[in-house]
Amino acid sequence: MDAQKFAEEWIESWNSHDLENIMNHYSEDIVITTPMIKLAAGIESGSLQGKDQVAAYWRKALDKIPDLYFELVGVTIGVDSVALYYKSIMNKMAIEVMYFDENGLVNKMIAHYS
């Protein structure tokens, strides 16, 4: 897997605001965990599971933040995983660790923010 290429495509999909394109990176059983879920949706665990739940959450986020723009800072690679370091909304710095399934799709994502 080319981690840099994945990162650039992932950032580009988010900056396009095209939810279908964004969701193409994720498996049907995706699990995401992020403090933003806790803040925005009031879900104490900070997690969502399944492509439908995640897509619905991100649709609301894209609608709420029409000028959403991410700027890639760095990429690191692990075992079946990558960590992307990028400038997120409200000038927050973010690190997202993404784990890949056997099909090369992200099936687990954990986000961290400054």
PyMOL commands that place a pseudoatom at each C-alpha (Angstrom):
pseudoatom trace, name=CA, resn=MET, resi=1, chain=A, elem=C, hetatm=0, pos=[0.000, 0.000, 0.000]
pseudoatom trace, name=CA, resn=ASP, resi=2, chain=A, elem=C, hetatm=0, pos=[1.202, 3.481, -0.869]
pseudoatom trace, name=CA, resn=ALA, resi=3, chain=A, elem=C, hetatm=0, pos=[0.442, 5.428, 2.327]
pseudoatom trace, name=CA, resn=GLN, resi=4, chain=A, elem=C, hetatm=0, pos=[1.258, 8.828, 0.802]
pseudoatom trace, name=CA, resn=LYS, resi=5, chain=A, elem=C, hetatm=0, pos=[-1.056, 8.210, -2.160]
pseudoatom trace, name=CA, resn=PHE, resi=6, chain=A, elem=C, hetatm=0, pos=[-3.845, 7.023, 0.157]
pseudoatom trace, name=CA, resn=ALA, resi=7, chain=A, elem=C, hetatm=0, pos=[-3.400, 10.109, 2.362]
pseudoatom trace, name=CA, resn=GLU, resi=8, chain=A, elem=C, hetatm=0, pos=[-3.525, 12.508, -0.582]
pseudoatom trace, name=CA, resn=GLU, resi=9, chain=A, elem=C, hetatm=0, pos=[-6.637, 10.819, -2.003]
pseudoatom trace, name=CA, resn=TRP, resi=10, chain=A, elem=C, hetatm=0, pos=[-8.302, 10.783, 1.420]
pseudoatom trace, name=CA, resn=ILE, resi=11, chain=A, elem=C, hetatm=0, pos=[-7.615, 14.506, 1.982]
pseudoatom trace, name=CA, resn=GLU, resi=12, chain=A, elem=C, hetatm=0, pos=[-8.798, 15.303, -1.554]
pseudoatom trace, name=CA, resn=SER, resi=13, chain=A, elem=C, hetatm=0, pos=[-12.052, 13.397, -1.030]
pseudoatom trace, name=CA, resn=TRP, resi=14, chain=A, elem=C, hetatm=0, pos=[-12.809, 15.308, 2.167]
pseudoatom trace, name=CA, resn=ASN, resi=15, chain=A, elem=C, hetatm=0, pos=[-11.962, 18.647, 0.569]
pseudoatom trace, name=CA, resn=SER, resi=16, chain=A, elem=C, hetatm=0, pos=[-14.316, 17.817, -2.327]
pseudoatom trace, name=CA, resn=HIS, resi=17, chain=A, elem=C, hetatm=0, pos=[-17.197, 17.370, 0.187]
pseudoatom trace, name=CA, resn=ASP, resi=18, chain=A, elem=C, hetatm=0, pos=[-18.342, 14.407, -1.934]
pseudoatom trace, name=CA, resn=LEU, resi=19, chain=A, elem=C, hetatm=0, pos=[-19.680, 11.974, 0.674]
pseudoatom trace, name=CA, resn=GLU, resi=20, chain=A, elem=C, hetatm=0, pos=[-19.795, 9.034, -1.747]
pseudoatom trace, name=CA, resn=ASN, resi=21, chain=A, elem=C, hetatm=0, pos=[-16.133, 9.585, -2.603]
pseudoatom trace, name=CA, resn=ILE, resi=22, chain=A, elem=C, hetatm=0, pos=[-15.251, 9.870, 1.102]
pseudoatom trace, name=CA, resn=MET, resi=23, chain=A, elem=C, hetatm=0, pos=[-17.129, 6.668, 1.960]
pseudoatom trace, name=CA, resn=ASN, resi=24, chain=A, elem=C, hetatm=0, pos=[-15.316, 4.727, -0.791]
pseudoatom trace, name=CA, resn=HIS, resi=25, chain=A, elem=C, hetatm=0, pos=[-12.335, 4.511, 1.596]
pseudoatom trace, name=CA, resn=TYR, resi=26, chain=A, elem=C, hetatm=0, pos=[-14.292, 2.610, 4.251]
pseudoatom trace, name=CA, resn=SER, resi=27, chain=A, elem=C, hetatm=0, pos=[-15.554, -0.937, 4.771]
pseudoatom trace, name=CA, resn=GLU, resi=28, chain=A, elem=C, hetatm=0, pos=[-19.208, -1.770, 5.520]
pseudoatom trace, name=CA, resn=ASP, resi=29, chain=A, elem=C, hetatm=0, pos=[-18.301, -2.586, 9.138]
pseudoatom trace, name=CA, resn=ILE, resi=30, chain=A, elem=C, hetatm=0, pos=[-16.262, 0.588, 9.758]
pseudoatom trace, name=CA, resn=VAL, resi=31, chain=A, elem=C, hetatm=0, pos=[-15.895, 1.671, 13.394]
pseudoatom trace, name=CA, resn=ILE, resi=32, chain=A, elem=C, hetatm=0, pos=[-14.890, 5.276, 14.035]
pseudoatom trace, name=CA, resn=THR, resi=33, chain=A, elem=C, hetatm=0, pos=[-13.962, 6.775, 17.385]
pseudoatom trace, name=CA, resn=THR, resi=34, chain=A, elem=C, hetatm=0, pos=[-13.478, 10.508, 17.725]
pseudoatom trace, name=CA, resn=PRO, resi=35, chain=A, elem=C, hetatm=0, pos=[-14.020, 13.172, 20.374]
pseudoatom trace, name=CA, resn=MET, resi=36, chain=A, elem=C, hetatm=0, pos=[-16.108, 15.041, 17.779]
pseudoatom trace, name=CA, resn=ILE, resi=37, chain=A, elem=C, hetatm=0, pos=[-18.832, 12.370, 18.000]
pseudoatom trace, name=CA, resn=LYS, resi=38, chain=A, elem=C, hetatm=0, pos=[-19.011, 12.891, 21.742]
pseudoatom trace, name=CA, resn=LEU, resi=39, chain=A, elem=C, hetatm=0, pos=[-19.176, 16.680, 21.310]
pseudoatom trace, name=CA, resn=ALA, resi=40, chain=A, elem=C, hetatm=0, pos=[-21.462, 16.917, 18.289]
pseudoatom trace, name=CA, resn=ALA, resi=41, chain=A, elem=C, hetatm=0, pos=[-23.736, 13.917, 18.765]
pseudoatom trace, name=CA, resn=GLY, resi=42, chain=A, elem=C, hetatm=0, pos=[-23.606, 13.479, 22.538]
pseudoatom trace, name=CA, resn=ILE, resi=43, chain=A, elem=C, hetatm=0, pos=[-22.627, 9.816, 22.201]
pseudoatom trace, name=CA, resn=GLU, resi=44, chain=A, elem=C, hetatm=0, pos=[-20.629, 9.091, 25.337]
pseudoatom trace, name=CA, resn=SER, resi=45, chain=A, elem=C, hetatm=0, pos=[-18.486, 6.355, 23.757]
pseudoatom trace, name=CA, resn=GLY, resi=46, chain=A, elem=C, hetatm=0, pos=[-17.418, 8.683, 20.946]
pseudoatom trace, name=CA, resn=SER, resi=47, chain=A, elem=C, hetatm=0, pos=[-17.898, 5.779, 18.521]
pseudoatom trace, name=CA, resn=LEU, resi=48, chain=A, elem=C, hetatm=0, pos=[-20.106, 4.892, 15.577]
pseudoatom trace, name=CA, resn=GLN, resi=49, chain=A, elem=C, hetatm=0, pos=[-20.246, 1.565, 13.772]
pseudoatom trace, name=CA, resn=GLY, resi=50, chain=A, elem=C, hetatm=0, pos=[-21.323, 0.666, 10.254]
pseudoatom trace, name=CA, resn=LYS, resi=51, chain=A, elem=C, hetatm=0, pos=[-21.132, 2.580, 7.018]
pseudoatom trace, name=CA, resn=ASP, resi=52, chain=A, elem=C, hetatm=0, pos=[-24.727, 3.855, 7.245]
pseudoatom trace, name=CA, resn=GLN, resi=53, chain=A, elem=C, hetatm=0, pos=[-24.269, 5.386, 10.716]
pseudoatom trace, name=CA, resn=VAL, resi=54, chain=A, elem=C, hetatm=0, pos=[-20.918, 6.896, 9.818]
pseudoatom trace, name=CA, resn=ALA, resi=55, chain=A, elem=C, hetatm=0, pos=[-22.205, 8.322, 6.512]
pseudoatom trace, name=CA, resn=ALA, resi=56, chain=A, elem=C, hetatm=0, pos=[-25.223, 9.906, 8.230]
pseudoatom trace, name=CA, resn=TYR, resi=57, chain=A, elem=C, hetatm=0, pos=[-22.966, 11.520, 10.839]
pseudoatom trace, name=CA, resn=TRP, resi=58, chain=A, elem=C, hetatm=0, pos=[-20.519, 12.813, 8.236]
pseudoatom trace, name=CA, resn=ARG, resi=59, chain=A, elem=C, hetatm=0, pos=[-23.374, 14.124, 6.030]
pseudoatom trace, name=CA, resn=LYS, resi=60, chain=A, elem=C, hetatm=0, pos=[-24.501, 16.296, 8.953]
pseudoatom trace, name=CA, resn=ALA, resi=61, chain=A, elem=C, hetatm=0, pos=[-20.927, 17.458, 9.538]
pseudoatom trace, name=CA, resn=LEU, resi=62, chain=A, elem=C, hetatm=0, pos=[-20.423, 18.382, 5.874]
pseudoatom trace, name=CA, resn=ASP, resi=63, chain=A, elem=C, hetatm=0, pos=[-23.731, 20.261, 5.833]
pseudoatom trace, name=CA, resn=LYS, resi=64, chain=A, elem=C, hetatm=0, pos=[-22.865, 22.082, 9.070]
pseudoatom trace, name=CA, resn=ILE, resi=65, chain=A, elem=C, hetatm=0, pos=[-19.332, 23.011, 7.954]
pseudoatom trace, name=CA, resn=PRO, resi=66, chain=A, elem=C, hetatm=0, pos=[-19.598, 23.982, 4.257]
pseudoatom trace, name=CA, resn=ASP, resi=67, chain=A, elem=C, hetatm=0, pos=[-16.063, 25.403, 4.190]
pseudoatom trace, name=CA, resn=LEU, resi=68, chain=A, elem=C, hetatm=0, pos=[-14.457, 22.251, 5.639]
pseudoatom trace, name=CA, resn=TYR, resi=69, chain=A, elem=C, hetatm=0, pos=[-10.890, 21.978, 4.408]
pseudoatom trace, name=CA, resn=PHE, resi=70, chain=A, elem=C, hetatm=0, pos=[-8.103, 19.659, 5.540]
pseudoatom trace, name=CA, resn=GLU, resi=71, chain=A, elem=C, hetatm=0, pos=[-4.389, 20.222, 4.928]
pseudoatom trace, name=CA, resn=LEU, resi=72, chain=A, elem=C, hetatm=0, pos=[-2.109, 17.197, 5.035]
pseudoatom trace, name=CA, resn=VAL, resi=73, chain=A, elem=C, hetatm=0, pos=[1.002, 17.646, 7.182]
pseudoatom trace, name=CA, resn=GLY, resi=74, chain=A, elem=C, hetatm=0, pos=[2.424, 14.128, 7.391]
pseudoatom trace, name=CA, resn=VAL, resi=75, chain=A, elem=C, hetatm=0, pos=[1.844, 10.410, 6.954]
pseudoatom trace, name=CA, resn=THR, resi=76, chain=A, elem=C, hetatm=0, pos=[3.223, 7.482, 8.926]
pseudoatom trace, name=CA, resn=ILE, resi=77, chain=A, elem=C, hetatm=0, pos=[2.740, 3.802, 8.210]
pseudoatom trace, name=CA, resn=GLY, resi=78, chain=A, elem=C, hetatm=0, pos=[2.257, 0.861, 10.555]
pseudoatom trace, name=CA, resn=VAL, resi=79, chain=A, elem=C, hetatm=0, pos=[1.182, -2.756, 10.196]
pseudoatom trace, name=CA, resn=ASP, resi=80, chain=A, elem=C, hetatm=0, pos=[-2.031, -2.684, 8.128]
pseudoatom trace, name=CA, resn=SER, resi=81, chain=A, elem=C, hetatm=0, pos=[-2.476, 0.919, 9.226]
pseudoatom trace, name=CA, resn=VAL, resi=82, chain=A, elem=C, hetatm=0, pos=[-1.569, 4.535, 8.575]
pseudoatom trace, name=CA, resn=ALA, resi=83, chain=A, elem=C, hetatm=0, pos=[-1.630, 7.648, 10.723]
pseudoatom trace, name=CA, resn=LEU, resi=84, chain=A, elem=C, hetatm=0, pos=[-2.411, 10.931, 9.005]
pseudoatom trace, name=CA, resn=TYR, resi=85, chain=A, elem=C, hetatm=0, pos=[-1.385, 14.203, 10.601]
pseudoatom trace, name=CA, resn=TYR, resi=86, chain=A, elem=C, hetatm=0, pos=[-3.344, 17.145, 9.231]
pseudoatom trace, name=CA, resn=LYS, resi=87, chain=A, elem=C, hetatm=0, pos=[-4.770, 20.575, 9.894]
pseudoatom trace, name=CA, resn=SER, resi=88, chain=A, elem=C, hetatm=0, pos=[-8.489, 20.178, 10.502]
pseudoatom trace, name=CA, resn=ILE, resi=89, chain=A, elem=C, hetatm=0, pos=[-11.376, 22.552, 11.124]
pseudoatom trace, name=CA, resn=MET, resi=90, chain=A, elem=C, hetatm=0, pos=[-11.016, 25.520, 13.491]
pseudoatom trace, name=CA, resn=ASN, resi=91, chain=A, elem=C, hetatm=0, pos=[-7.214, 25.283, 12.999]
pseudoatom trace, name=CA, resn=LYS, resi=92, chain=A, elem=C, hetatm=0, pos=[-7.144, 22.134, 15.115]
pseudoatom trace, name=CA, resn=MET, resi=93, chain=A, elem=C, hetatm=0, pos=[-4.363, 19.672, 14.423]
pseudoatom trace, name=CA, resn=ALA, resi=94, chain=A, elem=C, hetatm=0, pos=[-5.569, 16.106, 13.953]
pseudoatom trace, name=CA, resn=ILE, resi=95, chain=A, elem=C, hetatm=0, pos=[-4.063, 12.656, 13.881]
pseudoatom trace, name=CA, resn=GLU, resi=96, chain=A, elem=C, hetatm=0, pos=[-6.210, 9.857, 12.483]
pseudoatom trace, name=CA, resn=VAL, resi=97, chain=A, elem=C, hetatm=0, pos=[-5.036, 6.303, 12.802]
pseudoatom trace, name=CA, resn=MET, resi=98, chain=A, elem=C, hetatm=0, pos=[-6.702, 4.082, 10.212]
pseudoatom trace, name=CA, resn=TYR, resi=99, chain=A, elem=C, hetatm=0, pos=[-6.605, 0.289, 10.103]
pseudoatom trace, name=CA, resn=PHE, resi=100, chain=A, elem=C, hetatm=0, pos=[-7.192, -1.601, 6.867]
pseudoatom trace, name=CA, resn=ASP, resi=101, chain=A, elem=C, hetatm=0, pos=[-8.996, -4.851, 6.151]
pseudoatom trace, name=CA, resn=GLU, resi=102, chain=A, elem=C, hetatm=0, pos=[-7.920, -7.506, 3.636]
pseudoatom trace, name=CA, resn=ASN, resi=103, chain=A, elem=C, hetatm=0, pos=[-9.608, -5.514, 0.832]
pseudoatom trace, name=CA, resn=GLY, resi=104, chain=A, elem=C, hetatm=0, pos=[-7.581, -2.376, 1.513]
pseudoatom trace, name=CA, resn=LEU, resi=105, chain=A, elem=C, hetatm=0, pos=[-10.531, -0.522, 3.050]
pseudoatom trace, name=CA, resn=VAL, resi=106, chain=A, elem=C, hetatm=0, pos=[-10.468, 1.282, 6.372]
pseudoatom trace, name=CA, resn=ASN, resi=107, chain=A, elem=C, hetatm=0, pos=[-12.372, -0.776, 8.943]
pseudoatom trace, name=CA, resn=LYS, resi=108, chain=A, elem=C, hetatm=0, pos=[-11.301, 1.104, 12.073]
pseudoatom trace, name=CA, resn=MET, resi=109, chain=A, elem=C, hetatm=0, pos=[-10.415, 4.760, 12.588]
pseudoatom trace, name=CA, resn=ILE, resi=110, chain=A, elem=C, hetatm=0, pos=[-9.407, 6.576, 15.760]
pseudoatom trace, name=CA, resn=ALA, resi=111, chain=A, elem=C, hetatm=0, pos=[-9.074, 10.367, 15.695]
pseudoatom trace, name=CA, resn=HIS, resi=112, chain=A, elem=C, hetatm=0, pos=[-7.118, 12.647, 18.016]
pseudoatom trace, name=CA, resn=TYR, resi=113, chain=A, elem=C, hetatm=0, pos=[-7.248, 16.464, 18.071]
pseudoatom trace, name=CA, resn=SER, resi=114, chain=A, elem=C, hetatm=0, pos=[-5.178, 19.239, 19.599]
for i in range(1, 114): cmd.bond("trace and resi %d" % i, "trace and resi %d" % (i + 1))
show_as sticks, trace
zoom trace
